[in-house]
Each structure stands twice: as C-alpha cells, then as structure tokens.
Amino acid sequence: MSSAQIPEDRLTLYDNLIARFSQFERKGKTTPYTSTNTYMFTFLAKDGSLALRLSQEQQTEFKEKHNAQNMEQHGRVMKDFIAVPEELMSDIDLLEKYVELSYQHTQGLTPKKKK
C-alpha cells in the first residue's frame, strides 16, 4: 500500500472520483486531499474514510439522509467536515454530487490570510 497505508481500493476510488473534475486536482502524498480558496475541502484519511467539507445546512441534511457523523481525526471532531458512511463509498455518482457541493461551498468561504 502507498500513501501511509491507505487501502489501495480507497485510494483508487478517491483518485477516480477526483479525476471527474477539471477545476481542481488531487494533492498530497500521505494524505490525499483537494483544496481551493486556501481551504481543504475533501481528504482521504489513513483508514480510507472520505471527508467532505460542507455547509452547516448541507451537513445536517447529509447526516439525516445518510446516517452520517462528523469527521474525527486524532481524537478531535472536525466541525466543518462530514465522514462519508461506508455504504455510500461505492456510489461514485452520489459522491461526485457531494464533492461538487463541497467545492462550491468552499469557494464561497473567505480566503485565509497569509501569515
């Protein structure tokens, strides 16, 4: 396995999903991610979990519709990210829809100022 032991099937799925978009690209060697407007908006965790940055309204809808939870990393909840449930990982068309929503939401955020 590559990318810090991320399961190969998940890495392939993530790469295939992100390849559907021409407006952004996959970044990261050990933690694959996408970013825009100075913010990461998707990433693949080391265990193969997919995280999406969504608005609070979109998060609420996603949680209710798909029985999802907030993403947790290193024992802390990532308030802006939702963890995609395992049963949705095989529905690439649905994932594409949510990645697009994530991208659009992140484009609307105020860019972080450089330090």
C-alpha positions in Angstrom: 0.0 0.0 0.0 1.1 3.6 -0.5 0.1 6.9 0.9 0.7 6.0 4.6 -1.1 2.7 4.4 -4.4 3.9 2.9 -6.2 0.9 1.5 -5.4 0.7 -2.3 -9.0 0.3 -3.3 -9.9 3.5 -1.4 -7.0 5.4 -2.9 -8.1 4.2 -6.4 -11.7 5.2 -5.7 -10.6 8.7 -4.5 -8.4 9.2 -7.5 -11.2 8.1 -9.9 -13.7 10.4 -8.1 -11.4 13.5 -8.2 -10.5 12.8 -11.8 -14.1 13.5 -12.7 -13.4 17.2 -12.1 -11.4 19.5 -14.2 -11.5 22.6 -11.9 -9.3 21.0 -9.2 -6.8 18.2 -8.7 -5.8 15.7 -6.1 -2.9 16.8 -3.9 -1.0 15.2 -1.0 1.3 12.2 -0.9 0.5 10.8 2.5 -3.0 12.3 2.9 -4.7 12.7 -0.4 -6.8 15.9 -0.5 -8.3 18.6 -2.6 -8.2 22.3 -1.9 -9.5 25.6 -3.2 -9.7 29.2 -1.9 -7.0 28.4 0.7 -9.1 25.6 2.3 -9.0 21.8 2.0 -12.4 20.5 1.0 -12.0 16.8 0.7 -9.5 14.3 2.1 -8.9 10.6 2.5 -8.0 9.6 6.0 -5.3 6.9 6.6 -8.1 4.4 7.3 -9.7 5.1 3.9 -12.5 7.3 5.3 -13.6 10.1 3.0 -14.2 13.5 4.5 -16.1 16.3 2.8 -16.3 20.0 3.9 -20.0 21.0 3.8 -22.0 24.0 5.0 -23.9 23.5 8.3 -27.1 23.1 6.4 -25.6 20.6 4.0 -24.1 18.7 6.9 -27.4 18.5 8.7 -29.1 17.2 5.6 -26.4 14.7 4.8 -26.4 13.4 8.4 -30.2 12.9 8.4 -30.3 11.4 4.9 -27.3 9.1 5.2 -26.9 8.5 8.9 -23.5 10.2 8.8 -21.3 11.7 11.5 -18.8 14.5 11.8 -15.3 13.5 10.7 -12.9 12.8 13.6 -9.1 12.9 13.3 -6.6 12.3 16.1 -9.4 12.2 18.7 -11.0 15.5 17.7 -14.1 16.4 15.8 -13.5 18.3 12.6 -16.5 20.6 12.8 -16.6 21.6 9.1 -16.2 18.0 7.8 -18.6 15.1 7.5 -17.4 11.5 7.2 -19.0 9.6 4.3 -20.6 6.4 5.5 -19.2 3.1 4.3 -22.3 2.2 2.4 -22.0 5.3 0.2 -18.4 4.7 -0.9 -19.5 2.5 -3.8 -21.9 5.1 -5.3 -19.4 7.3 -7.2 -22.2 9.3 -8.9 -23.6 10.3 -5.5 -20.1 11.0 -4.2 -19.5 13.2 -7.2 -22.6 15.3 -6.4 -21.4 15.8 -2.8 -17.8 16.6 -3.8 -19.3 19.3 -6.2 -21.4 20.7 -3.2 -18.2 20.7 -1.1 -16.3 22.5 -3.8 -19.0 25.1 -4.3 -19.3 25.7 -0.5 -15.6 26.1 -0.1 -15.3 28.5 -3.0 -17.7 30.8 -1.1 -15.6 31.0 2.1 -13.4 34.0 2.8 -9.8 33.0 1.9 -7.4 32.6 4.9 -4.9 35.4 5.2 -1.2 34.5 4.7 0.8 34.8 7.9 
